[in-house]
Amino acid sequence: MAFKDKDLLKPSIYALVVGGIVSMIGIIPIVGAALLFSDTQFGNIALAVLGAILMFVQFVITYIFSGMTIRLIYDYLTKGNADMRAAWSIVRRDFFDILTLAAVSTVVGMLRQAAQNNRNSVGGSIARAATGLLEVLWTQAAVLILPAMVIDDLNLKEGAIRVGKIVKENLLLIGIGAIGVRFVTGLISFVLGAMALVLAFAIGGGLAFASGGNTTISIIGIVIGAIVFFTFVMLISVFSSYTNTAYHACLYIWARDVEKATAEGRVPSQVQAPAPLAAVLA
């Protein structure tokens, strides 16, 4: 889909850029609080609050642009054309719902961090295991709740109920599909990352060797190698983000069509999955 309509990739690129800028800005007060109030109760509270705020903002950014991707994919599959203005309009409509989703994700993330910091007891180990499982389950739920918000205009509660029903009826498929997509994207990302690292070292080391010890040329080689590597890293990030979002969007659309077919008395197995999902399930 992305090769046929480049607009589908734009939100993932925007998310990477905006998220990077926000992270650089957000880390400044956190570092400042750590330097000024280290090893004090006030400092610990300040760091926790600032960390929670930054986490919340990052979730909001992720969900906004993922929501745009979902809407673009839905419009592409149903209308044959993805419209950025329409996607942005839908995200504005669902902005409050996206905030609630980000707030819950932040709470889950903070619980996970708190459990990770408690390493001195058996209770701490149980808490880490429990919050780790909670984080995994919520992460999987959130990527399906977001399509429910964007496609069907459901709020957090309605979306969670809808997704719970979908997961209950398609648990094996969703579990296997999620693991498969994660494995494939992880493998491709690893291969591309390794290639980028080798290429960066080849460029940087090659220029440094060819320079005969010239410091300026060596530095230029290192800079070019670093640029090549981080460019690949950015492309890998966009690829992973888009693939994950596209898979869950198509999965939700398919489950939605199956529900409709069942309600109309048609055979669910005859419902054709969106082409990208059908390729994954084949």
C-alpha angles and dihedrals in degrees: 000000000000092000090053096046116025092192088078090069097047098084091052090053092047090049091053093050097042092042091052093050093047091049092052091049095041095051092060098073090040092055090043092053090047092053097043102039105024118156094012130114091237090050092052091050092046092050091048092050094045091046091051091049092050091047091050093050091049091051090049091052092047093049095045094055094037087052090053090050091050093051092047090052092047092050091046092052096043103033103021093238134080114214118196093199092054091047091051090049091054092049090052089051091053097038095115091048089050089052091054091049090050091048093055091045089052092051090050090048093049092049089052092050092047091052091048090055092054104078102141104087147035087251089057091054091051090048092051091050092047096047091044090056091044091053092050093048094045093047090055092045093048094055088057097040090056093060088048089055096045100039102034100024093238124159124232096273095044091044092050091051091048093048092045089057092047093049092047091054096041103028097135094045094048093046096049092042094050092049091046095050091046091050095048095045090045092050094048091046091051093049093047091045092051091048090049092050093049091046092048092050090046092053096041095040093041094054091043091052093044092049091068092226097318104153096206095052091044091054091047089052092050092048092049091048091050092049091051092049096048091044088058090046090054092048090049090050092051091047094050094045094048095044093050093047093045092050094052092043091054091044092054092046090051093048089048091053091048090053091050092049091050091050090051092050095250124137108267092211089065092061108107115226118228109277096252091050092044088055090053093047095045 
